[in-house]
Amino acid sequence: MTDLSLTPALWASLAIVVGSTLQRLSGTGVGLVVTPVLSLILGPVAGVLMTNATTTVSGFTIMLSVRDRVQWRKAAVVVATALPGAVLGALLVLVLPTAWLQIGIGLLVLIALALTITTPRLPHLDSKVALPVTGLIGGVLNTTAGVAAPAMVIAARLTRWDQRTFAATLQPIFMSMGLFSVLTKSVLGATGQPHLPPWWLVPVVIGLVLGGVGLGTLLESRVNPLQARTLALVIAGLGGLAALVKGLSAVM
């Protein structure tokens, strides 16, 4: 956000705060809301990278308040297989043209939303099978497009995962996936940035996330989690559509 004018910087900041608030209320929100907005403002590579960093901070922050509900063994299985997925995703970011990444982000967000909303009741699948596969797929999706949540939602439906513990367990998973994505893209040179961002950007992002999480905490008793999830899906849908249109216009 260091090279942005005031208005785009404010929009990017607002997206981070809103995404963090919705994640505190419903368990998900940062990736779906922040990715399409930041990819439009910063470009697909830098936008997803910023989303990954935001997810790392928000996942860690929210995890602290729900740690007693986290199912750590399930989280460990998903995190273990997310790392090779993140490496594969970073390689894709490295070789794909920017316009096609923008198109991919838009399509993935829209497809993920469609699957999240319309997927009927799925057959039961043992978590020993579903979770490792979900971690691998989630690692790829999170690194390339910042949207691992729908893969996790489908896994939760397959394994009949209780919503309360599922939402809590997502936080260390999202934190780890975000960290893996940032590290693998940095090591492989797939960040889209010739230089490291200034040091003060880190506390700025942390402050925005903490503000969003704090706001979500204040609103928790007043806002239904289903309403928060619906709002996140609407914002994500509009952002995904805009990202898709921008990417298509660049290749036409």
C-alpha positions in Angstrom: 0.0 0.0 0.0 3.0 2.2 0.1 2.7 3.5 -3.5 -1.1 4.0 -3.4 -2.9 7.3 -3.4 -5.1 8.1 -0.4 -8.4 6.8 -1.7 -7.2 3.3 -2.8 -5.3 3.0 0.4 -8.4 3.8 2.4 -10.4 1.2 0.4 -7.7 -1.4 1.0 -7.7 -0.6 4.7 -11.5 -0.8 4.9 -11.4 -4.3 3.2 -8.9 -5.6 5.8 -11.0 -4.2 8.7 -14.3 -5.6 7.3 -12.8 -9.0 6.5 -11.3 -9.3 10.0 -14.6 -8.3 11.6 -16.6 -10.9 9.5 -14.0 -13.6 10.3 -14.4 -12.9 14.0 -18.2 -13.1 13.7 -18.5 -16.2 11.4 -15.1 -17.9 11.3 -14.3 -16.9 7.7 -14.2 -13.7 5.8 -10.7 -12.4 5.4 -9.8 -14.4 2.3 -13.1 -14.1 0.5 -13.6 -10.4 1.2 -10.0 -9.1 1.1 -8.6 -11.0 -1.8 -10.8 -9.6 -4.7 -10.6 -6.1 -3.3 -6.9 -6.0 -2.8 -6.2 -7.7 -6.1 -8.2 -4.9 -7.8 -6.2 -2.2 -6.0 -2.7 -3.7 -5.7 -2.8 -6.2 -8.6 -3.3 -10.0 -8.3 0.2 -10.9 -7.0 0.6 -8.2 -4.4 -3.1 -8.3 -3.5 -3.0 -12.0 -2.6 0.3 -11.6 -0.8 -1.2 -8.9 1.3 -4.3 -11.1 1.9 -2.0 -13.9 3.0 -0.2 -11.6 5.5 -3.6 -10.4 6.8 -4.9 -13.9 7.2 -1.8 -14.8 9.2 -2.4 -12.0 11.7 -6.2 -12.4 11.9 -6.0 -16.2 12.3 -3.5 -15.8 15.2 -5.4 -13.1 16.9 -8.8 -14.8 16.8 -7.2 -18.2 17.7 -6.1 -16.7 21.1 -9.8 -16.1 22.0 -11.2 -19.4 20.8 -8.2 -21.7 21.6 -10.2 -23.8 24.0 -12.5 -24.9 21.2 -9.7 -25.7 18.7 -9.3 -29.3 17.7 -5.6 -29.3 17.4 -5.1 -32.8 15.9 -7.4 -32.0 13.0 -5.7 -28.6 12.5 -2.2 -30.3 12.5 -3.3 -32.7 9.7 -4.5 -29.9 7.5 -1.5 -27.7 8.2 1.0 -30.5 7.4 -0.4 -31.1 3.9 -0.9 -27.3 3.3 2.8 -26.7 3.0 3.4 -28.7 -0.2 0.3 -27.1 -1.6 1.7 -23.7 -0.8 4.9 -24.5 -2.7 2.9 -25.6 -5.7 0.8 -22.5 -5.5 3.9 -20.3 -5.3 5.3 -21.9 -8.5 2.0 -21.2 -10.3 2.1 -17.5 -9.2 5.7 -17.4 -10.5 4.9 -18.6 -14.0 1.4 -17.3 -14.7 0.9 -13.9 -16.4 -0.7 -11.2 -14.2 -3.9 -10.9 -16.3 -4.5 -14.6 -16.1 -3.9 -14.6 -12.4 -6.5 -11.8 -12.1 -8.9 -14.0 -14.1 -8.1 -17.0 -12.0 -8.7 -15.1 -8.8 -12.1 -13.9 -10.0 -13.1 -17.3 -11.2 -11.9 -19.1 -8.1 -13.8 -16.7 -5.8 -17.0 -17.1 -7.8 -16.7 -20.9 -8.1 -15.9 -21.2 -4.4 -18.9 -19.1 -3.5 -21.2 -21.1 -5.7 -19.9 -24.4 -4.2 -20.3 -22.9 -0.7 -23.8 -21.8 -1.2 -25.3 -24.5 -3.5 -23.5 -27.7 -2.5 -26.2 -30.1 -1.2 -25.7 -32.4 1.8 -22.7 -34.5 0.9 -22.0 -38.1 1.8 -20.0 -38.8 4.9 -16.3 -39.2 4.5 -13.7 -40.1 7.1 -11.7 -37.2 8.2 -8.5 -39.2 7.9 -9.1 -39.1 4.1 -10.8 -35.7 3.7 -8.5 -33.5 5.8 -5.1 -34.2 4.2 -6.6 -33.7 0.7 -8.3 -30.5 1.9 -5.0 -29.2 3.3 -3.2 -29.8 0.0 -5.9 -28.1 -2.1 -6.3 -25.3 0.5 -2.6 -24.6 0.4 -2.7 -24.2 -3.4 -5.8 -22.1 -3.4 -4.7 -19.9 -0.5 -1.3 -19.2 -2.2 -2.6 -18.5 -5.7 -5.9 -16.8 -4.9 -6.2 -16.3 -1.1 -9.4 -18.3 -0.9 -9.0 -21.6 1.1 -12.2 -21.2 3.2 -14.6 -22.9 0.7 -12.4 -26.0 0.5 -12.5 -26.1 4.3 -16.3 -25.6 4.3 -16.8 -28.6 1.9 -14.5 -30.7 4.1 -16.5 -29.8 7.1 -19.7 -30.9 5.4 -18.1 -34.2 4.3 -16.8 -35.0 7.8 -19.9 -33.6 9.6 -17.7 -31.2 11.6 -19.5 -29.4 14.4 -19.7 -25.7 13.4 -18.5 -24.3 16.7 -15.3 -26.3 16.8 -14.9 -26.0 13.1 -14.9 -22.2 13.1 -12.4 -22.2 16.0 -10.1 -24.7 14.3 -10.1 -22.7 11.1 -8.1 -20.0 12.8 -4.7 -21.8 13.4 -5.2 -23.4 9.9 -5.7 -20.0 8.2 -2.8 -18.6 10.2 -0.5 -21.4 9.1 -1.7 -21.3 5.5 -1.2 -17.5 5.3 2.3 -17.8 6.8 3.2 -20.7 4.4 2.0 -18.6 1.4 4.1 -15.6 2.4 7.2 -17.6 3.0 7.1 -19.8 -0.1 6.4 -16.9 -2.4 9.2 -14.8 -0.8 11.7 -17.7 -1.1 10.8 -18.5 -4.7 10.6 -14.8 -5.7 6.9 -14.9 -6.5 5.9 -11.8 -4.5 5.7 -9.4 -7.4 7.8 -6.9 -5.3 11.4 -6.1 -6.3 12.1 -4.8 -2.7 10.8 -5.6 0.7 7.9 -3.4 1.9 8.8 -0.8 4.5 8.9 -2.0 8.1 6.0 0.2 9.2 3.5 -1.6 6.9 3.6 -4.6 9.3 2.3 -2.8 12.3 -0.3 -1.0 10.1 -1.8 -4.3 8.9 -1.7 -5.7 12.4 -3.5 -2.6 13.7 -6.2 -2.9 11.0 -6.7 -6.6 11.8 -6.9 -5.9 15.5 -9.4 -3.2 14.9 -11.5 -5.5 12.8 -11.3 -8.3 15.4 -12.2 -5.9 18.2 -15.2 -4.6 16.3 -16.3 -8.2 15.6 -16.0 -9.0 19.3 -18.2 -6.0 20.2 -20.8 -7.0 17.6 -20.8 -10.7 18.4 -23.9 -10.5 20.7 -25.8 -8.3 18.2 -25.0 -9.9 14.8 -26.1 -13.4 13.8 -23.2 -15.4 12.4 -25.4 -16.3 9.4 -25.9 -12.6 8.7 -22.2 -12.0 8.9 -21.5 -14.9 6.6 -24.1 -13.7 4.1 -22.6 -10.2 4.0 -19.1 -11.7 3.4 -20.5 -13.8 0.5 -22.1 -10.8 -1.1 -19.0 -8.6 -0.8 -16.8 -11.5 -2.1 -19.2 -12.1 -5.0 -19.1 -8.5 -6.1 -15.3 -8.3 -5.7 -14.7 -11.6 -7.6 -16.9 -10.5 -10.5 -15.0 -7.2 -10.7 -11.6 -9.0 -10.6 -12.8 -11.3 -13.4 -13.9 -8.4 -15.6 -10.7 -6.6 -15.0 -8.6 -9.6 -15.9 -10.6 -10.3 -19.1 -10.4 -6.7 -20.2 -6.6 -7.0 -19.9 -6.3 -10.0 -22.3 -8.9 -8.8 -24.8 
